[in-house]
Amino acid sequence: MFAPYRRLLAQPGVPHLLVIGLIVKLGTPVLSLALLLDAVDRLGSYATAGLVLTGHALALALCAPLGGRIADRYGPRPALTGYLATHALAYTLLLLAPPALMIGAAVLLGATTPPAGSVIRSSWPRLVPAASLPAAYAIDNAVNELTFIAGPLLVPVLTLAVPAHGVVTAAGAAILLGTALLLVSAAVRQAAPTPPGRLRLAGPLTHRRTLLLLTIAALGTFTFGCLRIATVASATTFGSAASAGVLMGLLSAGALLGTLGYGARAWPITGGRLLVVLSLAEAAVLLGGGWAPGFVTLAILISLVGLMTGPRDAIVPALLADHAPARYRTEIFAWLNTFMWGGYGLGTAAAGRLTGPHDTGATAFGAAAAAAVAGAILAIVVSRIDSPLPAPAAVPAEGPSRASDHVADN
């Protein structure tokens, strides 16, 4: 089962890039929670602190594609150098800003976030053979899942030693350190800018298959946003709103196991068809979640949802790397972040509107299932023009076997 991962880790530069990705990605969830706590301390208002967090998240999501495009056009090294300097300045302003300017400083911090994750994902096709790409994107997604499990748990531990302001500083230092390490890595040093050519304003969004895959990713995070609301409503019905955290933890654990399982074997069907199967199965389980008779049943169903969403979140970037235009090899993964955050925001907003104070969460589960079905329909379209997923079994001893280099996240 672990042979594909052993072959992957044996490739030069892969362990180094995974460590860098872990450092950069761990800083993000730590920063998110620590920034909220720090804003509450400094501003004395949850409403205003929420605006700080919203401003940071929106600026990050909206400005991410620009960072990806700069990395493609001029090369990742100049792009990361510029972003590293401006982001360090933005952190300094945030830490020293008076409360009245904290929202603006948070917006600047989000807007200047280095495209480190997108550069890492776009580096995999240059570092590993095509047959190892499923394992590469699976382990990349597994790192993501781990950081979003460990990050929020780290914050209360760190606050035992330092105030929230200090945790924000530590999170920022991790992101800046990871970006600096990426800057001097072989993956970045060897990357060349895209040859001059015509760049459309909408970038990779003009490419039909790419847009379909990005929309599938957004529908996936829409279901996740709905689950945030649905689990709280259901847990409240079963007697404890706090147990919603257990359910989301099971979702993440299932996603982690599903991701690693996907990358550990060769699949006999194409990536698009596997997306169809996973999305339809997810929709069926989500519908069952709305009618779960008890907490234990719901916990099992939520774990099953994770087992399906994990592979899906690894397949989408693998297909993007396989099919997206080469001139947008980094920007495409920046757009992936934007679409995913947008889908999550819409999902939480929609489920929040559909769920009343005494609801069981069934409506939110239904909305999540509907989004999963929509994702399956789009995946059917993708599967018609898809090629089989590369099999992790026969891995050449050296170098990537694809002719074009490509693409990935933060």
C-alpha positions in Angstrom: 0.0 0.0 0.0 2.8 2.4 0.8 5.0 1.6 -2.2 3.8 4.7 -4.2 4.7 6.9 -1.3 8.1 5.4 -0.9 8.8 5.9 -4.6 7.6 9.5 -4.3 9.7 10.3 -1.3 12.7 8.8 -3.1 12.5 11.5 -5.7 15.1 14.4 -5.2 13.6 17.5 -3.7 10.3 15.9 -2.7 10.8 15.6 1.1 12.2 19.1 1.2 9.2 20.5 -0.6 6.8 18.6 1.7 8.4 20.1 4.8 8.2 23.6 3.3 4.5 23.0 2.5 3.9 21.8 6.0 5.5 25.0 7.5 3.6 27.4 5.2 0.3 25.6 5.5 0.4 25.2 9.2 0.8 29.0 9.6 -2.5 29.7 7.9 -5.0 28.0 10.3 -2.9 29.1 13.3 -3.0 32.7 12.0 -6.8 32.6 11.3 -7.7 31.6 14.9 -5.0 33.7 16.6 -5.9 36.8 14.6 -9.5 36.5 15.8 -8.4 36.2 19.4 -5.9 39.1 19.1 -8.6 41.3 17.4 -11.0 40.5 20.2 -8.4 41.5 22.8 -7.4 44.7 21.0 -10.8 45.8 19.8 -13.1 44.5 22.5 -15.8 43.5 20.0 -16.6 40.2 18.3 -18.4 42.1 15.5 -15.4 44.2 14.7 -13.0 41.3 15.2 -15.1 39.4 12.6 -14.6 42.2 10.2 -10.8 41.9 10.7 -11.0 38.2 9.8 -13.4 38.7 6.9 -11.2 41.4 5.4 -8.1 39.3 5.6 -9.8 36.2 4.1 -11.5 38.2 1.2 -8.3 40.0 0.3 -6.4 36.7 0.3 -9.0 34.9 -1.9 -9.4 37.8 -4.4 -5.7 38.7 -4.7 -4.3 35.1 -4.9 -4.7 34.8 -8.7 -2.6 37.9 -9.2 0.2 36.3 -7.3 -0.1 33.2 -9.4 0.0 35.1 -12.6 3.1 37.1 -11.6 4.8 33.8 -10.7 4.0 32.4 -14.1 4.9 35.6 -16.1 8.2 36.4 -14.3 9.1 33.1 -12.7 8.4 32.0 -9.1 11.7 33.3 -7.7 11.2 37.0 -8.5 7.5 36.7 -7.5 8.2 35.1 -4.1 11.0 37.6 -3.4 8.7 40.6 -3.9 5.8 39.0 -2.0 8.1 38.0 0.9 9.3 41.6 1.3 5.8 43.1 1.1 4.2 40.5 3.3 6.8 41.1 6.0 6.0 44.8 5.9 2.3 44.0 6.1 2.9 41.8 9.2 4.8 44.6 10.8 2.0 47.1 10.2 -0.6 44.6 11.6 1.4 44.0 14.8 2.1 47.8 15.3 -1.2 49.2 14.0 -3.5 51.0 16.4 -6.9 49.3 16.8 -8.6 51.8 14.4 -6.4 50.6 11.6 -6.4 46.9 12.3 -9.0 46.0 9.6 -7.0 47.8 6.9 -3.8 46.1 8.1 -5.5 42.7 7.9 -6.7 43.4 4.4 -3.2 44.3 3.3 -1.9 41.2 5.0 -4.3 39.0 3.0 -3.6 40.8 -0.3 0.2 40.3 0.0 0.1 36.7 1.0 2.9 34.9 -1.0 1.7 32.4 -3.6 3.8 29.7 -1.9 1.1 27.0 -2.0 0.4 27.6 -5.6 4.1 27.4 -6.5 4.4 24.2 -4.6 1.6 22.5 -6.4 2.8 23.7 -9.7 6.2 22.2 -8.9 5.1 18.6 -8.6 4.9 17.8 -12.3 8.5 19.1 -12.7 9.8 17.0 -9.7 8.1 13.6 -10.1 7.2 11.3 -13.0 3.7 11.4 -14.3 2.9 8.1 -12.7 3.7 9.5 -9.2 1.5 12.6 -9.5 -1.6 11.0 -7.9 0.5 10.1 -4.8 2.1 13.6 -4.9 -1.2 15.4 -4.9 -2.7 13.0 -2.4 0.1 13.6 0.1 -0.1 17.4 -0.6 -3.8 17.3 0.3 -3.0 15.1 3.3 -0.6 17.8 4.6 -3.5 20.3 4.1 -5.9 18.2 6.2 -3.3 17.7 8.9 -2.6 21.4 9.3 -6.3 22.2 9.6 -6.6 19.6 12.3 -3.4 20.5 14.2 -3.5 24.3 13.6 -6.5 25.2 15.8 -5.3 22.8 18.5 -1.9 24.5 18.5 -3.4 27.9 19.3 -4.7 27.3 22.8 -1.4 25.5 23.6 0.6 28.5 22.4 -1.6 31.0 24.3 -0.6 29.3 27.5 2.9 30.7 27.0 2.3 33.9 25.0 -0.7 36.2 24.4 -2.7 36.0 21.2 -0.6 38.8 19.8 2.5 36.6 20.2 0.7 33.7 18.4 0.0 35.9 15.5 3.7 36.8 15.4 4.6 33.1 15.5 2.2 32.2 12.7 3.5 35.0 10.5 7.1 33.9 11.2 6.2 30.4 10.0 4.7 31.7 6.8 7.6 33.9 6.1 10.1 31.2 7.0 8.4 28.7 4.7 8.3 31.2 1.8 12.0 31.9 2.3 12.9 28.2 2.3 10.8 27.8 -0.8 12.6 30.7 -2.5 16.0 28.9 -2.1 14.7 25.4 -3.0 15.7 23.6 -6.1 12.1 23.5 -7.3 12.0 27.3 -7.5 15.6 27.8 -8.7 15.0 25.5 -11.7 11.6 26.9 -12.6 11.5 29.2 -15.7 9.0 31.9 -16.4 6.3 31.3 -19.0 7.4 32.2 -22.5 6.0 35.6 -23.6 2.6 35.2 -25.2 -0.9 36.4 -25.1 -2.4 36.4 -21.6 -6.1 36.8 -21.3 -7.6 39.0 -18.5 -9.6 36.0 -17.2 -6.6 33.8 -17.4 -7.3 30.0 -17.2 -11.0 30.7 -16.6 -11.3 30.9 -20.4 -10.3 27.2 -20.6 -13.6 25.2 -20.4 -12.3 22.0 -18.7 -10.3 24.1 -16.2 -13.4 26.1 -15.3 -15.4 23.0 -14.9 -12.8 21.5 -12.5 -12.7 24.7 -10.5 -16.4 24.8 -10.2 -16.4 21.2 -9.0 -13.9 22.2 -6.3 -16.2 25.1 -5.3 -19.2 22.8 -5.0 -17.1 20.6 -2.8 -16.3 23.3 -0.4 -20.0 24.5 -0.6 -20.9 21.1 0.8 -18.2 21.6 3.5 -19.7 25.0 4.4 -23.2 23.4 4.7 -21.8 20.7 6.9 -20.4 23.4 9.3 -23.9 24.5 9.9 -25.6 21.1 9.6 -23.4 19.5 12.2 -24.0 22.2 14.8 -27.8 22.0 14.3 -27.8 18.2 14.5 -25.5 18.1 17.5 -27.8 20.6 19.3 -30.8 18.4 18.5 -28.9 15.4 20.0 -28.2 17.4 23.2 -24.8 19.0 22.8 -23.8 21.8 20.3 -20.1 21.4 21.4 -20.1 17.8 20.0 -20.2 19.4 16.5 -16.5 19.8 16.9 -16.2 16.0 17.2 -18.2 15.5 14.0 -16.0 17.9 12.1 -12.9 16.2 13.5 -14.2 12.9 12.2 -14.8 14.5 8.8 -11.2 15.6 8.7 -9.9 12.2 9.9 -12.0 10.5 7.2 -10.7 12.9 4.5 -7.1 12.2 5.6 -7.5 8.5 5.4 -9.4 8.7 2.1 -6.7 11.0 0.6 -3.9 8.6 1.5 -5.9 5.6 0.3 -6.4 7.3 -3.1 -2.8 8.0 -3.6 -1.7 4.5 -2.5 -3.1 2.6 -5.5 -3.6 2.7 -9.3 -7.2 3.3 -10.3 -8.7 1.5 -13.4 -11.0 4.4 -14.3 -10.3 8.0 -15.3 -10.1 10.8 -12.8 -13.3 12.4 -14.1 -15.3 9.1 -13.7 -13.9 8.6 -10.2 -15.1 12.1 -9.4 -18.6 11.1 -10.6 -18.7 8.0 -8.4 -17.3 9.9 -5.3 -19.8 12.8 -5.7 -22.8 10.6 -6.1 -21.8 8.4 -3.1 -21.2 11.6 -1.1 -24.7 12.9 -2.0 -26.3 9.7 -0.9 -24.5 9.7 2.5 -25.3 13.4 3.0 -29.0 12.7 2.5 -28.7 10.0 5.1 -27.1 12.4 7.5 -30.2 14.6 7.4 -32.3 11.7 8.8 -29.7 10.1 11.1 -31.6 8.7 14.2 -28.8 9.4 16.6 -25.4 10.8 17.2 -23.4 7.6 16.6 -25.1 7.0 13.3 -24.4 10.6 12.3 -20.8 10.3 13.3 -20.4 7.2 11.1 -22.0 9.0 8.1 -19.8 12.1 8.6 -16.7 9.9 8.6 -17.9 8.3 5.4 -18.3 11.7 3.8 -14.7 12.5 4.7 -13.5 9.2 3.0 -15.1 10.5 -0.2 -14.1 14.2 0.0 -10.4 13.5 0.6 -9.8 11.7 -2.7 -11.9 14.3 -4.5 -9.8 17.1 -3.2 -6.7 15.2 -4.4 -8.1 14.3 -7.9 -9.1 17.9 -8.8 -5.5 19.4 -8.6 -4.1 16.3 -10.4 -6.5 16.8 -13.3 -5.8 20.5 -13.3 -2.1 19.8 -13.5 -2.8 17.4 -16.3 -5.0 19.6 -18.5 -4.7 23.3 -17.6 -2.8 25.5 -20.1 0.9 25.5 -19.3 1.1 29.3 -19.4 -1.1 29.4 -16.4 0.6 26.6 -14.5 0.7 28.5 -11.1 -2.2 30.9 -11.5 -4.6 27.9 -11.9 -3.9 26.8 -8.4 -4.3 30.3 -7.0 -7.7 30.3 -8.7 -8.4 26.9 -7.1 -7.9 28.5 -3.7 -10.2 31.4 -4.6 -13.0 29.1 -5.9 -12.7 26.8 -2.8 -12.9 29.7 -0.3 -15.8 31.2 -2.3 -17.7 27.9 -2.3 -17.1 27.6 1.4 -18.4 31.1 2.1 -21.5 30.6 0.0 -22.1 27.2 1.6 -22.1 28.5 5.1 -24.2 31.5 4.1 -26.8 29.4 2.3 -27.0 26.8 5.1 -27.3 29.5 7.7 -30.2 31.0 5.9 -31.9 27.6 5.5 -31.4 26.5 9.1 -33.6 27.9 11.9 -32.8 28.0 15.6 -34.7 24.7 16.2 -34.0 22.9 13.0 -32.3 19.4 13.0 -29.9 20.3 10.2 -31.8 18.2 7.6 -32.2 21.2 5.2 -28.5 22.0 5.3 -27.7 18.3 4.7 -30.0 18.5 1.7 -28.3 21.6 0.3 -25.0 19.8 0.7 -26.3 16.8 -1.1 -27.7 18.9 -4.0 -24.2 20.5 -4.4 -22.6 17.1 -4.5 -25.0 16.0 -7.3 -24.2 19.2 -9.2 -20.6 18.3 -8.9 -21.3 14.8 -10.2 -23.0 16.3 -13.3 -20.1 18.5 -14.0 -17.7 15.6 -13.5 -19.6 13.6 -16.1 -18.8 16.4 -18.6 -15.2 16.4 -17.6 -15.0 12.6 -17.8 -16.0 12.7 -21.5 -12.8 14.5 -22.3 -10.6 13.0 -19.6 -7.7 10.6 -19.8 -7.0 7.7 -17.4 -5.3 8.6 -14.1 -1.6 7.8 -14.2 -0.9 4.5 -12.5 1.5 4.7 -9.6 2.9 1.3 -10.3 5.4 1.7 -13.1 7.5 4.7 -12.1 10.6 5.5 -14.2 13.8 5.8 -12.2 14.4 9.4 -13.2 12.8 12.6 -14.2 9.2 13.5 -15.0 7.8 11.7 -18.1 5.4 14.4 -19.3 6.3 16.9 -22.0 4.6 19.9 -20.4 5.2 21.2 -16.9 2.3 22.3 -14.7 0.5 23.4 -11.7 -1.1 23.8 -7.8 -2.3 25.7 -4.0 -1.6 27.6 -0.6 
